[in-house]
Amino acid sequence: MIIILQVLVKVNRTDRRLQMIQGKVEDYLNVILTEDSGKEEPLVSRQEELMRDSIEKKRKQQEEAVFNAVLKEIFP
């Protein structure tokens, strides 16, 4: 019974830490996205739009990879 209580306490701590980290990452990404949206120029052609979409997808994948790496460092 004591072991179960200890595990529950650790799980609750981990959950609170993850929520805190998630909030900080969301705040960071919101700041980055608002900075990026202010710099965009109107689209000139369909090809340019496709290129921007692919660059945005790659950037999001890189951000996810960084986020996952941070989580792996914090919670091995």
C-alpha positions in Angstrom: 0.0 0.0 0.0 2.8 2.4 0.9 4.6 1.6 -2.4 1.4 2.4 -4.3 1.1 5.8 -2.5 4.7 6.6 -3.3 4.2 5.8 -7.0 1.0 7.9 -7.1 2.9 10.9 -5.5 5.7 10.5 -8.1 3.2 10.3 -11.0 1.5 13.5 -9.8 4.8 15.3 -9.6 5.7 14.2 -13.0 2.3 15.2 -14.4 2.7 18.7 -12.9 6.2 19.0 -14.3 5.1 18.0 -17.7 2.2 20.5 -17.6 4.6 23.2 -16.7 7.0 22.3 -19.5 4.2 22.0 -22.0 3.0 25.5 -21.0 6.4 27.0 -21.4 6.9 25.3 -24.8 3.5 26.5 -26.0 4.3 30.1 -24.9 7.7 29.9 -26.7 6.1 28.6 -29.9 3.4 31.3 -29.7 6.0 34.0 -29.5 7.9 32.5 -32.4 4.8 32.1 -34.6 3.6 35.6 -33.9 7.0 37.0 -34.9 7.0 34.9 -38.1 3.5 35.9 -39.1 4.3 39.6 -38.9 7.2 39.1 -41.4 5.3 37.2 -44.1 4.7 38.8 -47.5 1.7 38.1 -49.7 2.0 35.0 -51.9 3.1 35.6 -55.5 2.5 32.2 -57.0 1.3 28.7 -56.3 4.8 27.4 -56.5 6.0 29.8 -53.8 3.0 28.8 -51.6 4.0 25.1 -52.0 7.6 25.9 -51.1 6.5 27.9 -48.0 4.3 25.0 -46.9 7.1 22.5 -47.2 9.5 24.7 -45.3 6.8 25.2 -42.6 6.3 21.4 -42.3 10.1 20.8 -42.0 10.3 23.5 -39.3 7.5 22.0 -37.3 9.1 18.6 -37.6 12.4 20.1 -36.3 10.6 21.7 -33.4 8.9 18.4 -32.5 12.2 16.7 -32.6 13.7 19.3 -30.3 10.7 19.0 -28.0 11.0 15.2 -27.9 14.7 15.4 -27.2 14.2 17.8 -24.3 11.6 15.5 -22.8 13.9 12.5 -23.2 16.6 14.5 -21.4 14.3 15.5 -18.6 12.6 12.1 -18.2 15.0 9.4 -19.4 
